[in-house]
Structures are given as C-alpha cells and as structure tokens.
Amino acid sequence: MNNEQPNNPLHGIKLAEIMEFLVDYYGWETLGEKIKINSFNSNPSIKSSLTFLRKTPWAREKVEQLYLKTKSK
C-alpha cells in the first residue's frame, strides 16, 4: 500500500518539528507577534505550545501555514 500523499506538503512532518523550526527561525517574541497565541507570549515552551496546538485546530492551522510560507522563502 502506498502511503504517500503528494498533495499534502505537511505529510510526514511532526508538529514538534514544525514548532522547533519556527522557534529557531523566528524566536518566541517574533513568533508571538506573528501568531497571537498566549503560549507563544507568556512563559513560552515547545511542550506547552504543542499541548495547546493539538487541542486548538484554528491555531494549528495558523502555525502550519506560517511554516509552509517560511519554508518556501
């Protein structure tokens, strides 16, 4: 069975990998300015952000879109 998803650019990329990339690229302060999420601005950590993003589809979508936009630069 073929598990490839050619139309899904995020296939095979874990949310933790996305967050680590964005934090390395932007830093917490800039990331918090770009996406208004409390876990990015108040005592930020990868763990707390992942917990929030897994429970909040709209926030996860914003993070994924920022990742795709940033990776395409």
Buried (B, 14 or more C-beta within 10 A) or exposed (E): EEEEEEEEEBEEBEBEEBBEBBBEBBEBEEBBEBBEBEBBBEEBEBEBBBEBBEEBEEBBEBBBEBBEEBEEE
